[in-house]
Amino acid sequence: MKTAVNRKLDPTLHSPDAKELETFLHRKIISQREAITHIVEMYQMFLAKLIAPDRPVGNLLFLGPTGSGKTKVVEATAEALFGDPHALLKIDCAEFQNDHEICKLIGSPPGYLGHRETHPIFEPQRINQWQTDKLKLTLLLFDEIEKASDALWMLMLGIMDKATLTLGDNRRVDMSHCLIFMTSNLGSRDISKEALGFGSSKVEVNDQHDEEVARTSEEAARKKFTPEFLNRLDKIITFKTLRPVDLREILELELEQVQWRVLQSAGNNQFVFKCTQNAKDALMEEGVSIKFGARHLKRTIERRLVLPLANLIATGQVKLGDYIVIDVINKEWSFMCEAEGAVVPVFLEKEPTAPKKEAAKTAGSCGSECPAAYHKDTPLIPASDLAGEVFGIYSSTIGHIPSKPPVVPDKGLGWQCAGCGCWNPVEKNVCYNCQATRSKQSDYPDYGGF
């Protein structure tokens, strides 16, 4: 029996899973909203099972200048969906510049040398290796596709149109569960001009510059690829050139990743460092390049921070729990240990369990020492963390602080008790240590790192 209703529907809403993916990508990828929007839309269609039959989930071509985040956005998508940025099948097209090299992908036909001794990249086991019971999806990346031979482009026509591929031994591979990404720098070289630092910039990066990059890149793609190849693409997305303000945000993310590397790999020499504003400005001045994008900034961080920190660890100048302040004074880099034993490394678990009340009662105040519930042989601080195992620290002066996890949860990192300073998981409203009620003033939904 029909029931008459007049209910307005909103087709712009996203499912919780799609929202989670979108939130994560916006946190990890700077200034590339168009690419994120199309990835989330295709993921939403996949979840709703409305992908066109006998076609891949999507065929996306990413154009734009080097260092703008084309490969990074694919890795971030893999990290958001599978918890690992390497959970994708990546094809480096520079390895397929000759026609015969496509045998690496599909295998040699019968009668050719090595027919049964080699395993093609596109065999089903490798394509499906990252799929889970919950998510039957494969991310397939063709990196720098313009460098591949015409034979590879012809091979991809069947994949992009009918989602099928025939291997050298006549096995057919179903690729309808693949979300296909292709990256290319076509056209960006024609208009990119190097500008090291802010003062010597020769290119004004604005919306007009982005439109010129998009127009030049798309024209170059039309000249490079055949019409039947371009006609199988769902979308061509041109990445924007990163502005200095975007690179400053990337700088903060990279510093957090360096801190994570220190906590993860320094062994018994885990320590915390902080860059002053002078140090960050110096990194920006030396690391900003319109031509090379974020990669030049990363190289500057490796040279100015990571290498000196590695020397400090190797020579035993830093110890467990040290607090290092990095500054630039009169154009000279300074590394000062301002406190010893200031932090205690701890371990965060993915699905935390509340500490026993008996342990919390004997913990004492949260001041010079971490509460007893947290500084056992393997201390635990609960945290709402989608990525699983990440490190955090406890400081006698600034309380419990998590290092920035590889995956930022959509609900925030947690909250700090206004009474005793203890760090608590976001899903709890009562402090584990002093049983105080959570207040809005104690929330830190997007902690900015060290």
C-alpha positions in Angstrom: 0.0 0.0 0.0 1.4 3.4 -1.0 1.9 6.1 1.6 2.0 9.6 0.4 4.9 11.6 1.7 6.5 14.9 0.9 10.1 14.4 2.2 12.9 16.5 0.8 16.1 14.5 0.1 19.6 15.8 0.0 21.8 14.1 -2.6 24.9 16.0 -1.5 25.3 14.1 1.8 28.0 11.6 2.3 28.1 8.3 4.2 30.1 8.1 7.4 32.8 6.1 5.5 33.0 8.6 2.8 33.1 11.5 5.3 35.9 9.7 7.1 37.9 9.5 3.9 37.3 13.1 3.0 38.3 14.4 6.5 41.5 12.4 6.4 42.4 13.5 2.8 41.8 17.2 3.7 44.1 16.7 6.7 46.9 15.1 4.7 46.6 16.9 1.3 47.0 20.7 1.1 45.2 22.8 -1.5 43.9 20.1 -3.8 40.2 20.1 -3.1 39.1 19.1 -6.6 41.1 15.8 -6.6 39.8 15.0 -3.1 36.2 15.7 -4.1 36.3 13.3 -7.1 38.0 10.6 -5.1 35.4 10.8 -2.4 32.5 10.8 -5.0 33.8 7.7 -6.7 34.3 6.0 -3.3 30.7 6.9 -2.4 29.5 5.3 -5.7 31.5 2.2 -5.0 30.0 1.9 -1.5 26.5 2.3 -2.9 27.3 -0.3 -5.5 26.3 2.0 -8.4 29.5 1.7 -10.4 28.8 1.1 -14.1 28.9 -2.7 -14.7 32.0 -4.1 -16.4 34.0 -0.9 -15.8 36.6 0.1 -13.2 35.5 2.1 -10.2 37.1 5.1 -11.8 39.7 6.3 -14.3 41.4 9.6 -13.1 44.3 11.4 -14.8 46.2 13.8 -12.5 48.1 16.6 -14.3 50.1 19.4 -12.8 53.6 20.6 -11.8 56.0 18.3 -10.0 55.8 18.3 -6.2 52.1 19.4 -6.1 50.9 16.1 -4.5 49.7 13.9 -7.3 51.2 10.7 -6.1 50.8 11.8 -2.5 47.0 12.0 -2.7 46.9 8.4 -4.0 49.1 7.2 -1.1 47.0 9.1 1.3 43.9 7.4 0.0 45.5 4.0 0.5 46.5 5.1 4.0 42.9 6.2 4.8 41.3 3.1 3.5 43.8 0.4 4.4 46.0 2.0 7.1 49.1 1.8 4.9 50.2 4.3 2.3 51.8 1.5 0.3 48.6 -0.5 0.1 48.3 0.1 -3.6 49.6 -1.4 -6.9 52.0 1.2 -8.3 53.4 1.0 -11.8 56.4 3.2 -12.5 55.9 3.9 -16.1 59.5 5.0 -16.6 60.2 1.2 -16.5 58.0 0.6 -19.6 59.5 2.9 -22.2 60.0 -0.1 -24.6 57.1 -2.0 -26.1 58.4 -5.5 -25.0 58.5 -4.5 -21.4 54.8 -4.8 -21.0 55.5 -8.5 -20.5 56.4 -7.5 -16.9 52.7 -6.7 -16.5 50.9 -9.5 -18.3 53.7 -12.2 -18.6 55.2 -13.8 -21.7 53.0 -15.8 -24.1 53.5 -19.6 -24.4 56.7 -20.6 -26.2 58.7 -17.6 -25.2 61.6 -17.8 -22.8 60.6 -17.5 -19.2 56.9 -18.2 -19.8 56.4 -20.2 -16.7 59.2 -18.7 -14.6 58.0 -15.2 -14.3 55.0 -13.9 -12.4 53.2 -11.0 -14.1 52.4 -7.9 -12.0 48.7 -8.0 -13.1 48.1 -11.6 -11.8 44.9 -11.7 -9.6 46.8 -12.5 -6.4 48.8 -9.3 -6.6 45.9 -7.1 -7.7 43.8 -8.3 -4.8 46.5 -8.5 -2.1 45.2 -5.4 -0.2 41.5 -6.2 -0.3 39.7 -7.1 2.9 36.5 -8.8 3.7 34.9 -5.3 4.3 36.5 -3.5 1.4 36.9 -5.2 -2.0 38.8 -2.4 -3.6 42.2 -2.0 -5.3 44.0 1.2 -5.9 46.0 1.0 -9.1 48.5 3.8 -9.8 50.3 4.4 -13.2 52.9 7.0 -12.1 54.3 9.4 -14.8 52.3 7.7 -17.5 53.6 9.9 -20.3 57.0 8.1 -20.0 55.5 4.8 -21.0 55.5 3.4 -24.5 52.4 3.4 -26.7 52.1 -0.3 -26.1 51.2 0.3 -22.5 48.5 2.9 -23.4 47.0 0.4 -25.9 47.0 -2.3 -23.2 45.1 0.1 -20.8 42.3 0.7 -23.3 40.6 -2.6 -22.4 41.2 -2.1 -18.7 39.7 1.4 -18.7 36.7 0.5 -20.8 35.7 -3.1 -20.0 37.7 -3.7 -16.8 39.3 -6.9 -18.2 42.8 -8.0 -19.0 44.1 -11.2 -20.7 47.5 -12.4 -19.4 50.2 -14.1 -21.4 48.8 -17.5 -20.4 45.3 -16.6 -21.5 43.9 -16.1 -18.0 41.4 -13.3 -17.8 41.7 -10.9 -14.9 38.7 -9.0 -13.6 39.6 -5.3 -12.8 36.1 -4.0 -12.1 37.1 -3.4 -8.4 40.1 -1.2 -9.3 40.2 2.6 -8.9 42.7 3.6 -11.5 44.9 6.7 -11.1 47.4 8.1 -13.6 49.8 10.9 -13.0 51.7 13.1 -15.5 53.7 16.3 -15.6 52.7 17.1 -19.2 52.7 20.8 -19.9 53.9 22.0 -16.6 57.5 22.3 -17.8 56.5 24.8 -20.5 55.3 27.5 -18.0 57.2 26.7 -14.8 59.9 29.0 -13.8 62.1 28.5 -10.7 61.8 30.9 -7.8 63.9 30.0 -4.8 62.6 31.7 -1.6 60.1 34.5 -1.4 62.2 37.5 -2.4 63.5 36.1 -5.7 60.1 34.8 -6.9 59.7 35.4 -10.7 56.2 33.9 -11.0 53.1 35.2 -9.3 51.1 32.2 -8.3 47.4 33.0 -8.4 44.2 31.8 -9.9 45.2 33.0 -13.3 48.4 31.1 -13.1 46.5 27.9 -12.1 44.2 28.4 -15.1 47.2 28.7 -17.4 48.7 25.6 -15.9 45.5 23.7 -16.4 45.0 24.9 -20.0 48.6 24.1 -21.0 48.6 20.7 -19.3 45.3 19.6 -20.9 46.5 20.7 -24.3 49.7 18.7 -23.9 47.7 15.7 -22.8 45.5 15.9 -25.9 48.6 16.0 -28.1 50.3 13.1 -26.3 47.5 10.6 -25.9 45.1 9.2 -28.5 41.5 10.3 -28.5 40.3 6.8 -27.6 42.5 6.9 -24.5 41.3 10.3 -23.4 37.7 9.3 -24.1 37.9 6.5 -21.5 38.9 8.9 -18.7 36.3 9.8 -16.1 38.0 13.0 -15.2 41.2 15.0 -15.9 42.3 16.9 -12.8 45.0 19.5 -12.9 46.7 20.1 -9.5 47.3 23.6 -8.4 50.8 25.1 -7.9 51.5 25.2 -4.2 51.6 28.7 -2.7 54.0 29.7 0.2 51.0 29.5 2.6 50.3 25.9 1.4 54.0 25.0 1.9 53.9 26.4 5.4 51.1 24.0 6.2 53.1 21.2 4.6 56.1 22.2 6.7 54.1 21.6 9.9 53.0 18.2 8.6 56.6 17.3 7.7 57.9 18.4 11.1 55.3 16.1 12.8 56.4 13.2 10.6 60.1 13.8 11.6 59.0 13.7 15.3 57.2 10.5 14.6 60.3 9.0 13.0 62.3 10.0 16.0 59.9 8.4 18.4 59.6 5.3 16.2 63.2 4.6 15.3 65.4 6.2 17.9 65.5 3.1 20.1 66.4 4.1 23.7 67.1 7.6 22.6 63.6 8.9 22.1 63.4 12.6 22.5 61.2 15.5 21.6 62.2 18.5 19.5 60.7 21.9 18.9 61.4 24.3 16.1 61.2 28.0 16.9 59.5 30.4 14.6 62.9 31.6 13.4 63.8 28.0 12.4 60.5 27.5 10.6 61.0 30.8 8.7 64.5 29.7 7.7 63.2 26.4 6.4 60.6 28.2 4.4 63.0 30.7 3.0 65.4 28.0 1.9 62.8 25.4 1.0 60.1 27.2 -1.0 60.4 26.6 -4.8 57.6 27.3 -7.3 59.3 24.9 -9.7 60.0 21.9 -7.4 57.0 22.2 -5.0 56.9 20.3 -1.7 59.8 18.0 -2.6 62.3 20.9 -2.3 61.0 21.7 1.1 61.3 18.1 2.2 64.9 18.0 1.0 65.6 21.1 3.0 64.1 19.5 6.2 66.3 16.4 5.6 69.4 18.5 5.3 68.8 21.1 8.0 67.0 18.9 10.6 67.1 15.2 10.1 70.8 14.9 9.3 71.9 17.0 12.4 69.4 15.0 14.6 70.8 11.8 13.3 74.3 13.0 14.2 73.2 13.8 17.7 71.7 10.4 18.1 74.7 8.6 16.7 77.2 10.5 18.9 75.1 10.0 22.1 74.5 13.7 22.6 70.8 13.1 23.2 69.3 10.8 25.8 65.9 9.3 26.5 63.5 12.0 27.4 65.5 15.0 26.3 63.8 18.2 25.1 65.6 19.8 22.1 64.9 23.3 20.9 66.0 24.1 17.3 66.6 27.7 16.5 68.4 29.9 14.0 70.5 32.7 15.5 72.4 35.1 13.2 71.8 32.6 10.3 73.4 29.8 12.3 71.5 26.7 13.3 71.4 26.0 17.0 70.4 22.7 18.7 69.9 23.2 22.5 68.9 20.5 25.1 66.7 22.6 27.4 65.6 19.7 29.7 66.6 16.2 30.5 64.1 13.6 31.5 61.4 16.0 30.5 59.3 13.4 28.6 58.5 9.8 29.1 57.8 7.7 25.9 54.5 5.9 26.0 52.6 3.7 23.7 49.1 4.2 22.3 46.8 1.3 21.5 44.2 1.2 18.9 41.3 0.0 21.1 42.2 1.2 24.6 40.9 -0.2 27.8 40.4 1.9 30.8 43.1 1.7 33.5 42.1 -0.1 36.6 40.6 2.2 39.3 43.1 0.7 41.9 46.0 1.9 39.8 44.5 5.3 39.3 44.0 5.8 43.1 47.7 5.1 43.8 48.9 7.3 41.0 49.1 10.6 42.8 48.9 14.0 41.1 49.8 14.6 37.5 52.8 16.8 38.0 56.4 15.6 38.1 55.5 12.1 37.2 53.1 10.3 34.9 50.2 8.6 36.8 51.0 5.1 37.9 48.3 3.8 35.6 50.4 5.1 32.7 54.0 4.4 33.6 54.1 0.7 33.9 56.7 -1.4 32.0 54.7 -0.7 28.8 52.6 2.4 29.6 49.3 2.9 27.9 47.5 6.1 27.1 44.1 5.5 25.5 43.5 7.3 22.3 41.0 7.2 19.5 43.3 6.3 16.7 42.3 4.8 13.3 45.8 3.9 12.4 46.5 1.7 15.3 49.9 1.8 17.0 51.4 5.3 17.4 53.7 6.8 20.0 53.0 9.7 22.4 54.8 11.4 25.2 54.2 12.6 28.7 55.8 15.9 29.8 56.0 17.2 33.4 55.2 20.7 32.1 52.8 20.2 29.3 51.0 17.0 30.3 50.1 14.1 28.0 50.7 14.8 24.4 50.3 12.4 21.5 52.7 12.7 18.6 50.8 13.3 15.4 49.5 9.8 14.2 49.8 8.8 10.6 46.0 8.8 10.5 44.1 11.6 12.2 40.7 10.4 13.6 37.7 12.2 12.4 36.6 13.0 16.0 39.9 14.6 17.0 42.9 13.3 19.0 41.5 13.4 22.4 41.1 15.9 25.3 43.3 17.0 28.3 41.8 17.1 31.7 41.6 20.7 33.0 42.0 19.5 36.6 45.0 17.1 36.5 46.3 17.5 33.0 45.9 13.8 32.0 45.3 13.0 28.3 42.1 11.1 27.7 40.5 9.3 24.7 38.0 11.3 22.7 35.1 8.9 23.3 35.3 9.2 27.1 33.8 12.1 29.1 35.4 11.4 32.5 39.1 11.6 33.3 40.7 8.3 34.0 42.9 9.8 36.7 40.9 12.2 38.8 37.4 11.3 37.5 36.7 14.9 36.6 34.0 15.6 34.0 35.2 16.7 30.5 34.8 20.4 29.7 34.7 22.1 26.3 37.7 24.2 27.3 39.9 21.1 27.6 39.2 19.8 24.0 42.0 19.7 21.5 40.3 18.5 18.3 43.2 19.2 16.0 46.4 19.2 18.0 49.1 21.0 16.0 52.2 18.9 17.0 55.3 20.1 18.7 
